């Protein structure tokens, strides 16, 4: 008596799993793999042109009032 109701339910659950969970898993694994492969290469290529001392001196020269506003906007972006 409960089997005719259970079969469409199980079919919809299986369809959801295949459509949403499995496909998204493979998409995210692909994107993560691309980032994991290409990010170190990009850093190594850019490291030849840009030295870390340039960024240190650039961020050190920012006024504390500007840092306050930047932190506020980062907080809004992260906590939303």
VMD Tcl script that builds the backbone (N, CA, C; Angstrom):
set m [mol new atoms 240]
animate dup $m
set s [atomselect $m all]
$s set {name element resname resid chain x y z} {
  {N N UNK 1 A 0.817 -1.192 0.000}
  {CA C UNK 1 A 0.000 0.000 0.000}
  {C C UNK 1 A 0.862 1.258 0.000}
  {N N UNK 2 A 1.978 1.256 0.709}
  {CA C UNK 2 A 2.849 2.421 0.758}
  {C C UNK 2 A 3.866 2.448 -0.364}
  {N N UNK 3 A 4.056 1.334 -1.067}
  {CA C UNK 3 A 5.067 1.265 -2.123}
  {C C UNK 3 A 4.766 2.175 -3.305}
  {N N UNK 4 A 3.526 2.304 -3.769}
  {CA C UNK 4 A 3.285 3.210 -4.909}
  {C C UNK 4 A 3.599 4.668 -4.591}
  {N N UNK 5 A 3.483 5.066 -3.346}
  {CA C UNK 5 A 3.815 6.433 -2.957}
  {C C UNK 5 A 5.322 6.571 -2.781}
  {N N UNK 6 A 5.974 5.527 -2.337}
  {CA C UNK 6 A 7.399 5.566 -2.038}
  {C C UNK 6 A 8.260 5.581 -3.296}
  {N N UNK 7 A 7.835 4.927 -4.348}
  {CA C UNK 7 A 8.632 4.848 -5.579}
  {C C UNK 7 A 8.804 6.218 -6.237}
  {N N UNK 8 A 7.763 7.028 -6.432}
  {CA C UNK 8 A 7.996 8.373 -7.000}
  {C C UNK 8 A 8.843 9.274 -6.085}
  {N N UNK 9 A 8.665 9.089 -4.779}
  {CA C UNK 9 A 9.473 9.871 -3.847}
  {C C UNK 9 A 10.949 9.519 -3.989}
  {N N UNK 10 A 11.264 8.236 -4.034}
  {CA C UNK 10 A 12.652 7.802 -4.189}
  {C C UNK 10 A 13.211 8.229 -5.545}
  {N N UNK 11 A 12.378 8.220 -6.577}
  {CA C UNK 11 A 12.822 8.668 -7.898}
  {C C UNK 11 A 13.138 10.156 -7.881}
  {N N UNK 12 A 12.338 10.938 -7.189}
  {CA C UNK 12 A 12.608 12.375 -7.122}
  {C C UNK 12 A 13.856 12.660 -6.287}
  {N N UNK 13 A 14.070 11.896 -5.224}
  {CA C UNK 13 A 15.279 12.070 -4.410}
  {C C UNK 13 A 16.511 11.691 -5.216}
  {N N UNK 14 A 16.461 10.587 -5.947}
  {CA C UNK 14 A 17.582 10.171 -6.782}
  {C C UNK 14 A 17.841 11.174 -7.895}
  {N N UNK 15 A 16.788 11.699 -8.481}
  {CA C UNK 15 A 16.945 12.720 -9.523}
  {C C UNK 15 A 17.594 13.975 -8.955}
  {N N UNK 16 A 17.179 14.375 -7.768}
  {CA C UNK 16 A 17.773 15.548 -7.126}
  {C C UNK 16 A 19.246 15.320 -6.835}
  {N N UNK 17 A 19.573 14.128 -6.318}
  {CA C UNK 17 A 20.966 13.825 -6.026}
  {C C UNK 17 A 21.826 13.888 -7.278}
  {N N UNK 18 A 21.360 13.306 -8.354}
  {CA C UNK 18 A 22.141 13.295 -9.579}
  {C C UNK 18 A 22.239 14.685 -10.200}
  {N N UNK 19 A 21.140 15.411 -10.188}
  {CA C UNK 19 A 21.105 16.710 -10.855}
  {C C UNK 19 A 21.847 17.785 -10.068}
  {N N UNK 20 A 21.653 17.836 -8.783}
  {CA C UNK 20 A 22.205 18.933 -7.997}
  {C C UNK 20 A 23.517 18.583 -7.301}
  {N N UNK 21 A 23.537 17.501 -6.591}
  {CA C UNK 21 A 24.683 17.198 -5.749}
  {C C UNK 21 A 25.863 16.690 -6.565}
  {N N UNK 22 A 25.652 15.691 -7.392}
  {CA C UNK 22 A 26.755 15.080 -8.124}
  {C C UNK 22 A 27.329 16.039 -9.170}
  {N N UNK 23 A 26.469 16.704 -9.907}
  {CA C UNK 23 A 26.946 17.641 -10.933}
  {C C UNK 23 A 27.704 18.790 -10.293}
  {N N UNK 24 A 27.183 19.350 -9.227}
  {CA C UNK 24 A 27.884 20.442 -8.550}
  {C C UNK 24 A 29.202 19.979 -7.958}
  {N N UNK 25 A 29.250 18.753 -7.459}
  {CA C UNK 25 A 30.489 18.215 -6.925}
  {C C UNK 25 A 31.568 18.193 -8.000}
  {N N UNK 26 A 31.237 17.671 -9.175}
  {CA C UNK 26 A 32.232 17.596 -10.239}
  {C C UNK 26 A 32.617 18.979 -10.768}
  {N N UNK 27 A 31.676 19.897 -10.810}
  {CA C UNK 27 A 31.998 21.262 -11.244}
  {C C UNK 27 A 32.949 21.915 -10.246}
  {N N UNK 28 A 32.661 21.805 -8.964}
  {CA C UNK 28 A 33.524 22.424 -7.954}
  {C C UNK 28 A 34.889 21.751 -7.880}
  {N N UNK 29 A 34.944 20.443 -8.059}
  {CA C UNK 29 A 36.235 19.762 -8.085}
  {C C UNK 29 A 37.058 20.244 -9.274}
  {N N UNK 30 A 36.407 20.434 -10.423}
  {CA C UNK 30 A 37.120 20.956 -11.597}
  {C C UNK 30 A 37.637 22.361 -11.378}
  {N N UNK 31 A 36.810 23.230 -10.820}
  {CA C UNK 31 A 37.238 24.607 -10.566}
  {C C UNK 31 A 38.365 24.635 -9.539}
  {N N UNK 32 A 38.242 23.843 -8.477}
  {CA C UNK 32 A 39.297 23.781 -7.470}
  {C C UNK 32 A 40.598 23.270 -8.073}
  {N N UNK 33 A 40.508 22.267 -8.926}
  {CA C UNK 33 A 41.712 21.723 -9.557}
  {C C UNK 33 A 42.390 22.763 -10.438}
  {N N UNK 34 A 41.599 23.503 -11.205}
  {CA C UNK 34 A 42.181 24.548 -12.043}
  {C C UNK 34 A 42.867 25.618 -11.211}
  {N N UNK 35 A 42.215 26.041 -10.149}
  {CA C UNK 35 A 42.812 27.063 -9.290}
  {C C UNK 35 A 44.059 26.524 -8.605}
  {N N UNK 36 A 44.009 25.273 -8.150}
  {CA C UNK 36 A 45.158 24.689 -7.468}
  {C C UNK 36 A 46.352 24.525 -8.395}
  {N N UNK 37 A 46.096 24.338 -9.684}
  {CA C UNK 37 A 47.193 24.170 -10.639}
  {C C UNK 37 A 47.721 25.523 -11.105}
  {N N UNK 38 A 46.816 26.435 -11.438}
  {CA C UNK 38 A 47.247 27.675 -12.069}
  {C C UNK 38 A 47.626 28.784 -11.097}
  {N N UNK 39 A 47.121 28.769 -9.865}
  {CA C UNK 39 A 47.476 29.818 -8.909}
  {C C UNK 39 A 48.959 29.802 -8.563}
  {N N UNK 40 A 49.564 28.659 -8.245}
  {CA C UNK 40 A 51.014 28.690 -7.965}
  {C C UNK 40 A 51.852 29.119 -9.178}
  {N N UNK 41 A 51.401 28.742 -10.358}
  {CA C UNK 41 A 52.136 29.165 -11.557}
  {C C UNK 41 A 52.037 30.670 -11.758}
  {N N UNK 42 A 50.853 31.225 -11.526}
  {CA C UNK 42 A 50.681 32.670 -11.667}
  {C C UNK 42 A 51.514 33.415 -10.634}
  {N N UNK 43 A 51.562 32.900 -9.410}
  {CA C UNK 43 A 52.363 33.545 -8.369}
  {C C UNK 43 A 53.842 33.478 -8.717}
  {N N UNK 44 A 54.282 32.358 -9.248}
  {CA C UNK 44 A 55.702 32.250 -9.594}
  {C C UNK 44 A 56.061 33.172 -10.755}
  {N N UNK 45 A 55.157 33.316 -11.732}
  {CA C UNK 45 A 55.419 34.235 -12.844}
  {C C UNK 45 A 55.407 35.684 -12.379}
  {N N UNK 46 A 54.426 36.053 -11.548}
  {CA C UNK 46 A 54.337 37.433 -11.071}
  {C C UNK 46 A 55.408 37.747 -10.051}
  {N N UNK 47 A 55.911 36.746 -9.358}
  {CA C UNK 47 A 56.965 36.964 -8.376}
  {C C UNK 47 A 58.247 37.480 -8.999}
  {N N UNK 48 A 58.464 37.188 -10.262}
  {CA C UNK 48 A 59.647 37.696 -10.950}
  {C C UNK 48 A 59.547 39.193 -11.236}
  {N N UNK 49 A 58.321 39.704 -11.332}
  {CA C UNK 49 A 58.121 41.110 -11.692}
  {C C UNK 49 A 57.835 42.009 -10.493}
  {N N UNK 50 A 57.231 41.440 -9.445}
  {CA C UNK 50 A 56.806 42.238 -8.293}
  {C C UNK 50 A 57.494 41.700 -7.045}
  {N N UNK 51 A 58.118 42.588 -6.288}
  {CA C UNK 51 A 58.765 42.168 -5.042}
  {C C UNK 51 A 57.827 42.442 -3.864}
  {N N UNK 52 A 57.901 41.653 -2.801}
  {CA C UNK 52 A 57.019 41.862 -1.645}
  {C C UNK 52 A 57.247 43.195 -0.940}
  {N N UNK 53 A 58.442 43.748 -1.044}
  {CA C UNK 53 A 58.721 45.024 -0.398}
  {C C UNK 53 A 57.880 46.164 -0.962}
  {N N UNK 54 A 57.511 46.063 -2.217}
  {CA C UNK 54 A 56.666 47.091 -2.836}
  {C C UNK 54 A 55.298 47.121 -2.164}
  {N N UNK 55 A 54.715 45.950 -1.926}
  {CA C UNK 55 A 53.402 45.900 -1.272}
  {C C UNK 55 A 53.490 46.340 0.179}
  {N N UNK 56 A 54.537 45.978 0.855}
  {CA C UNK 56 A 54.696 46.370 2.255}
  {C C UNK 56 A 54.750 47.882 2.388}
  {N N UNK 57 A 55.542 48.524 1.553}
  {CA C UNK 57 A 55.644 49.986 1.641}
  {C C UNK 57 A 54.356 50.661 1.175}
  {N N UNK 58 A 53.663 50.074 0.212}
  {CA C UNK 58 A 52.408 50.674 -0.267}
  {C C UNK 58 A 51.330 50.605 0.811}
  {N N UNK 59 A 51.184 49.466 1.482}
  {CA C UNK 59 A 50.165 49.349 2.523}
  {C C UNK 59 A 50.550 50.108 3.786}
  {N N UNK 60 A 51.818 50.275 4.052}
  {CA C UNK 60 A 52.252 51.010 5.234}
  {C C UNK 60 A 51.965 52.503 5.095}
  {N N UNK 61 A 51.880 52.996 3.881}
  {CA C UNK 61 A 51.658 54.427 3.680}
  {C C UNK 61 A 50.178 54.815 3.676}
  {N N UNK 62 A 49.273 53.855 3.851}
  {CA C UNK 62 A 47.838 54.162 3.868}
  {C C UNK 62 A 47.471 54.756 5.224}
  {N N UNK 63 A 46.711 55.827 5.199}
  {CA C UNK 63 A 46.278 56.543 6.393}
  {C C UNK 63 A 45.350 55.664 7.246}
  {N N UNK 64 A 45.409 55.786 8.575}
  {CA C UNK 64 A 44.531 54.978 9.432}
  {C C UNK 64 A 43.040 55.207 9.183}
  {N N UNK 65 A 42.653 56.410 8.787}
  {CA C UNK 65 A 41.250 56.670 8.472}
  {C C UNK 65 A 40.781 55.889 7.256}
  {N N UNK 66 A 41.663 55.738 6.288}
  {CA C UNK 66 A 41.329 54.958 5.103}
  {C C UNK 66 A 41.220 53.483 5.468}
  {N N UNK 67 A 42.112 53.008 6.346}
  {CA C UNK 67 A 42.030 51.626 6.806}
  {C C UNK 67 A 40.695 51.368 7.506}
  {N N UNK 68 A 40.217 52.346 8.282}
  {CA C UNK 68 A 38.943 52.193 8.970}
  {C C UNK 68 A 37.811 51.975 7.966}
  {N N UNK 69 A 37.782 52.788 6.926}
  {CA C UNK 69 A 36.728 52.670 5.915}
  {C C UNK 69 A 36.863 51.346 5.164}
  {N N UNK 70 A 38.079 50.943 4.823}
  {CA C UNK 70 A 38.281 49.675 4.125}
  {C C UNK 70 A 37.825 48.497 4.973}
  {N N UNK 71 A 38.157 48.519 6.261}
  {CA C UNK 71 A 37.721 47.444 7.155}
  {C C UNK 71 A 36.205 47.415 7.265}
  {N N UNK 72 A 35.567 48.595 7.286}
  {CA C UNK 72 A 34.113 48.658 7.355}
  {C C UNK 72 A 33.494 47.985 6.129}
  {N N UNK 73 A 33.997 48.296 4.939}
  {CA C UNK 73 A 33.435 47.700 3.727}
  {C C UNK 73 A 33.733 46.209 3.638}
  {N N UNK 74 A 34.877 45.780 4.112}
  {CA C UNK 74 A 35.172 44.344 4.140}
  {C C UNK 74 A 34.240 43.656 5.118}
  {N N UNK 75 A 33.983 44.273 6.277}
  {CA C UNK 75 A 33.074 43.692 7.246}
  {C C UNK 75 A 31.666 43.568 6.670}
  {N N UNK 76 A 31.207 44.590 5.956}
  {CA C UNK 76 A 29.882 44.535 5.334}
  {C C UNK 76 A 29.825 43.420 4.297}
  {N N UNK 77 A 30.889 43.270 3.533}
  {CA C UNK 77 A 30.905 42.247 2.491}
  {C C UNK 77 A 30.920 40.847 3.083}
  {N N UNK 78 A 31.702 40.639 4.130}
  {CA C UNK 78 A 31.840 39.301 4.700}
  {C C UNK 78 A 30.618 38.925 5.541}
  {N N UNK 79 A 30.079 39.852 6.280}
  {CA C UNK 79 A 28.999 39.542 7.236}
  {C C UNK 79 A 27.601 39.648 6.642}
  {N N UNK 80 A 27.488 39.857 5.381}
  {CA C UNK 80 A 26.148 40.023 4.835}
  {C C UNK 80 A 25.468 38.742 4.579}
}
mol reanalyze $m
mol bondsrecalc $m
mol representation Tube
mol addrep $m
